[in-house]
């Protein structure tokens, strides 16, 4: 399974990478929204984790691209700061499947990833 991660915080990215590898996932790491779109177009990601702090192309535009341009039901998890409740609501309305707030434990993110993948497999 390949998981695309678009997150600007290096420490968080390192923690996520460690947890994903420990659980047998491959990580496609990108630094900004445009790189996320470029990688998603390759069709190799099974799930996307998009941080709200992404540059070049905002997270909401990445999600709109996935849903409206690619017409994909790729599972998307949003990573946001605690004070971004309105943004999370907007991102969810645009098609994000789940979200988590910074700071979070990577183990909790794994629970969300596995739950979304199970939903995809059962549908």
Secondary structure per residue as TSV (DSSP state, phi and psi in degrees):
chain	resnum	aa	ss	phi	psi
A	1	X	-	360.0	136.1
A	2	X	E	-110.2	129.1
A	3	X	E	-119.2	120.8
A	4	X	E	-85.3	130.3
A	5	X	E	-121.5	123.2
A	6	X	E	-118.9	96.6
A	7	X	-	-144.8	135.5
A	8	X	-	-90.4	-17.8
A	9	X	-	-82.9	112.5
A	10	X	H	-59.6	-42.6
A	11	X	H	-63.1	-42.6
A	12	X	H	-65.2	-41.9
A	13	X	H	-61.4	-41.5
A	14	X	H	-63.8	-43.5
A	15	X	H	-64.3	-41.6
A	16	X	H	-64.9	-44.6
A	17	X	H	-57.1	-46.9
A	18	X	H	-59.0	-48.2
A	19	X	H	-65.7	-41.1
A	20	X	H	-63.6	-46.9
A	21	X	H	-62.3	-39.5
A	22	X	H	-61.8	-29.5
A	23	X	T	-98.0	11.0
A	24	X	T	82.3	17.0
A	25	X	-	-97.3	151.5
A	26	X	E	-95.4	142.2
A	27	X	E	-113.8	130.7
A	28	X	E	-106.6	103.1
A	29	X	E	-94.8	130.1
A	30	X	E	-129.6	157.4
A	31	X	S	-100.6	-16.7
A	32	X	S	-151.8	172.3
A	33	X	H	-63.0	-36.9
A	34	X	H	-65.9	-41.5
A	35	X	H	-63.4	-36.2
A	36	X	H	-61.3	-47.9
A	37	X	H	-60.2	-45.1
A	38	X	H	-58.1	-45.0
A	39	X	H	-69.2	-40.7
A	40	X	H	-62.4	-34.0
A	41	X	H	-63.0	-23.7
A	42	X	T	-72.1	-17.7
A	43	X	T	74.6	21.3
A	44	X	-	-98.4	-11.7
A	45	X	-	-84.4	137.4
A	46	X	S	-97.1	-16.9
A	47	X	E	-159.4	151.1
A	48	X	E	-124.5	138.2
A	49	X	E	-119.1	116.3
A	50	X	E	-118.3	122.9
A	51	X	E	-82.3	146.0
A	52	X	T	-71.4	-15.3
A	53	X	T	-89.7	9.7
A	54	X	-	-60.6	145.2
A	55	X	-	-102.7	178.1
A	56	X	S	65.1	-63.6
A	57	X	S	-120.2	119.7
A	58	X	-	-62.8	156.5
A	59	X	H	-53.9	-41.5
A	60	X	H	-62.3	-37.1
A	61	X	H	-71.9	-31.7
A	62	X	H	-64.2	-45.1
A	63	X	H	-66.1	-42.5
A	64	X	H	-59.7	-40.6
A	65	X	I	-61.2	-46.1
A	66	X	I	-59.6	-47.9
A	67	X	I	-78.8	-41.2
A	68	X	I	-98.8	-38.1
A	69	X	I	-86.2	-51.4
A	70	X	S	-77.5	-20.1
A	71	X	-	53.5	45.6
A	72	X	-	-107.2	146.1
A	73	X	-	-102.6	25.2
A	74	X	-	-51.2	128.4
A	75	X	E	-62.6	134.9
A	76	X	E	-128.9	129.1
A	77	X	E	-112.9	132.8
A	78	X	E	-100.1	137.8
A	79	X	E	-111.0	119.1
A	80	X	E	-131.9	164.8
A	81	X	E	-81.2	157.4
A	82	X	T	-56.0	-33.6
A	83	X	T	-85.1	10.6
A	84	X	-	-105.9	34.9
A	85	X	H	-57.0	-42.7
A	86	X	H	-64.2	-41.0
A	87	X	H	-64.0	-40.7
A	88	X	H	-62.3	-42.0
A	89	X	H	-60.8	-44.3
A	90	X	H	-64.2	-43.2
A	91	X	H	-64.6	-37.7
A	92	X	H	-66.0	-40.7
A	93	X	H	-64.4	-27.9
A	94	X	T	-84.8	-7.5
A	95	X	T	128.6	1.8
A	96	X	-	-65.5	138.3
A	97	X	-	-84.6	-29.7
A	98	X	E	-158.7	171.1
A	99	X	E	-151.7	162.2
A	100	X	E	-145.2	151.8
A	101	X	E	-102.9	141.7
A	102	X	E	-75.0	146.1
A	103	X	S	-76.6	151.2
A	104	X	-	-140.9	164.5
A	105	X	-	-91.2	129.3
A	106	X	H	-53.9	-29.4
A	107	X	H	-62.9	-38.4
A	108	X	H	-65.1	-36.1
A	109	X	H	-64.1	-38.2
A	110	X	H	-60.8	-38.4
A	111	X	H	-61.1	-44.5
A	112	X	H	-63.8	-43.6
A	113	X	H	-61.0	-49.8
A	114	X	H	-63.7	-37.5
A	115	X	H	-64.4	-44.4
A	116	X	H	-64.7	-41.4
A	117	X	H	-65.2	-36.4
A	118	X	H	-64.9	-38.8
A	119	X	H	-62.9	-41.2
A	120	X	H	-64.8	-43.4
A	121	X	H	-65.3	-34.4
A	122	X	H	-83.9	-9.8
A	123	X	-	-98.6	360.0
